[in-house]
Amino acid sequence: MLVSEVMLQQTPVRRVLPVYDAWIHRWPDPASLASERPGQAVRMWGRLGYPRRALRLHQAAVVIEQRHDGAVPSELVELRALPGVGEYTAAAVSAFAYHQRAVVLDINVRRVLGRLFAGHQYPPASLIKVERDQARALLPDDPDVSARWSAAVMELGAVICTSSAPHCGRCPVSTQCAWRFAGYPEYDGPPRRGQAYAGTDRQCRGRILSVLRDSDEPVTVAVIEATWADVVQRERALATLLADGLVVRADEGALALP
Ligand code: SF4
């Protein structure tokens, strides 16, 4: 559950599935992942994007092994203390894996609740206190029921109350929807950021990592230089990869996964 939630943080299900299957097959528990070098996690991560998540999962596995006898903790506080585990991921693991009462607020839930109760097309760019308080007030008291409720609202957002084309005719709560009653007023907040990739430092970092993933040996600087023509951008991307610990220096200046 922790692995899938981390992988799904910023990546669609269809891209996650093959990597998740391979990951769980190779590392069925935190102990097996913790016993490997972190670079193996980065290699297995492949092209899922935002590869720091792979390093954080490896670090979390080490902490789980050392402090929690190899079992993923169930309490929110302990989950939040794991590397790479934020508010949403901790709540999702606590609710869906352990059936604890936890407020699970992903973008789908935020959009549904925002439309239903605030009458807004889209929620604020970042989670705000009002959303948390409202979701907590709505959450059923019974832990089992609350986990099912959260899963149901997430599914409603993913399948019916979609971002660009909500299917209000099939919506089970359409008679209570403030946004629908208001005549679907358009979002008028700050510009919503897209996910540009081509030509960005992210793409450059991805190219460098791809070369390192495909090699069992350290890679020379000359090979890295061939990955991206813009010297300044390449150097900047490489510097951030080194700073993040996703890449390390090997002998004679060569580069490798950690
Ligand atoms: S009525 Fe439409 S906009 Fe409102 S919650 Fe249902 S699907 Fe979303």
Boltz pocket constraint, residues with backbone or C-beta under 6 A from the ligand:
constraints:
  - pocket:
      binder: B
      contacts: [[A, 112], [A, 115], [A, 116], [A, 160], [A, 161], [A, 162], [A, 166], [A, 167], [A, 168], [A, 171], [A, 172], [A, 173], [A, 174], [A, 175], [A, 177], [A, 178], [A, 179], [A, 180]]
      max_distance: 6.0
